[in-house]
Amino acid sequence: MSAYWKANLRILASLLAIWFVVSYGFGILLADWLDQFRVAGFKLGFFFAQQGSIYVFVVLIFVYVRLMNRLDRKHDVHED
Amino acid sequence: MSVMTWTYLIVGLSFALYIGIAIWSRVGSTKEYYVAGGGVHPVANGMATAADWMSAASFISMAGLISFMGRDGAVYLMGWTGGYVLLALLLAPYLRKFGKYTVPDFIGDRYYSDTARLVAVVCAVFVSFTYVAGQMRGVGIVFSRFLEVDITTGVVVGMAIVFFYAVLGGMKGITYTQVAQYCVLIFAYLVPAIFISLLMTGNVIPQVGFASTVADGSYLLDKLDGLNTELGFAAYTSGIKRNIDVFCITAALMVGTAGLPHVIVRFFTVPKVSDARISAGWALLFIALLYTTAPAVAAFARANMIETINGTDGQGVLYEEAPDWIRNWEKTGLIKWEDKNGDGRMFYAKDDRNEMAKIDNDIMVLANPEIAKLPAWVIALVAAGGLAAALSTAAGLLLVISSAISHDLLKKVLMPKITEKQELLYARLAAAGAIFVAGYLGINPPGFVAQVVAFAFGLAAASFFPAIILGIFDKRANMQGAISGMIVGITFTAGYIIYFKFVNPAANVAENWLFGVSPEGIGTIGMVLNIIVTYAVSHMTKPPPAHIQELVDHIRVPRGAGGATHH
């Protein structure tokens, strides 16, 4: 059981690291620096602050669901 | 048909739909009343959560706020979406496995203490009332602007509708009306946004139009940067607030979102732990549809507004030649023009060339269809959307208040001997009572409604979030730790906000703030304090009893969650 929990914590840590870097990193702390790069009409820092971080959040949750469903089965703690 | 007729028709139809759902989904047991029997499909729950979460403020005010704040508006965009990642990864699956009805339930059971339960009840009720007052006010305002009835009548109609489906249908009624309300509100938000994007950039998708070029061949955002600087504002895509403050506000909103009881409780309504996870993903996807459109609307609306007022040549437009919507909205007091230099032309700027004494945030969404010259039914749709956003959030909050009183306060503490039937009756009475208080607050808003929003998030962040997270992830966290942590977090956060917002508002400037963090962001510091205190006190006192440690082990694995009753 503790193997399951440890694997779970590893998944959480890596996904939350991405969550943090994209929003607080790219969208806030590094936004001014990233603004020197452009994607179409967006400066990159502005893009992460008002669009990109939200897309990443959505993807992160669905990735989490996949990883956890797989982990649950591997450790035989899944439902039904 | 006139705009008014369309509005009565569309709003009337949407209300009839909500009432129909309420009658269809009447409930007979407390489990159905509190958590819809635990049998809601994850996609339906995602939609309901999205409607539950997106309030009148998200629908009506947010795009306007962003259009005046520029890049800094991202605090709302990231803050009110990023919390779902925390919910999905750190809270929802474990709370679903726990399988009880309310947030104070979890806190009371996990920390084996009625004191902890009561602290949670007080926080839940306070946070929810703060929030619900604003929703009822929103209902009144939408009514008064679109249907020309007074605010009081509007609030009373809103109360009657919510009364019907919250009291009759409880969580089950609320869930399925919220699904309908999500459909209404997202349609109402996207239709004008798509039209405006097409009109300005030739792109159907607003998020793409946001990054595209406008009529004169320049990128929309570059053009806005230019206009802003010319008129004395900071460039649209640059930030003005200090990084530390933006950081803390974003964090307080994210953590606050994850700690708000009316959002958390939605994840108790799905059948399985894995459903709770995926349901958070659906919720965020549905929310993101509006939240990625809002900043595009903000940019379109700002460029539109500046051009309408200052003219394409930047010389100011003759008031006589201004489009109708300017005069229409001037009547409501949301726009004010003073011809300071007597040239009969309007001008909008940051410096003393400015002649627009007032341009309200809300105008950016409310007047959007008129600005883009869209047909009357679209304007009516925006009214129905605003009402859907306000009513769905109000209902979710009222249920939290009702269950905190009937379940956590009466059944669990004061009157443990009441039967399920009696508990259900008390739940309905509490919901009815809460609706009246909310309606009263909506009609006579305390002057500080706007200021107390910081409270709701700050307190949720500084109280519930750490207690729940540590309850799941730290087996050693005990009653003494949790109670002292919550009290320190709440006292610090509330004290800071009360000082700067009420006691000494004159001192509310960056120089006086602790580490440069504004009252809006202070919940983040409160949360950190709570975590430190809970951890330290827990490790200095004796560990929680064995059955609590078993409970923690139990909620950490998905298998064995209580089944759902059939729908």
Interface residues (C-beta under 8 A of the other chain):
Chain A: M1 Y4 W5 N8 L12 L15 L16 W19 S23 Y24 G27 I28 L29 A31 D32 D35 V39 A40 G41 F42 K43 G45 F46 F47 A49 Q50 Q51 S53 I54 Y55 F57 V58 L60 I61 F62 Y64 V65 M68 N69 D72 V77 H78 E79 D80
Chain B: I66 R71 G73 A74 L77 M78 T81 G82 Y84 V85 A88 L89 L90 P93 Q207 F210 A211 S212 T213 Y219 L220 L221 D222 T237 S238 G239 N243 V246 F247 T250 A251 K272 V273 S274 R277 I278 A280 G281 L284 L285 A288 Y291 T292 P295 D553 R556 V557 P558 R559 G560 A561
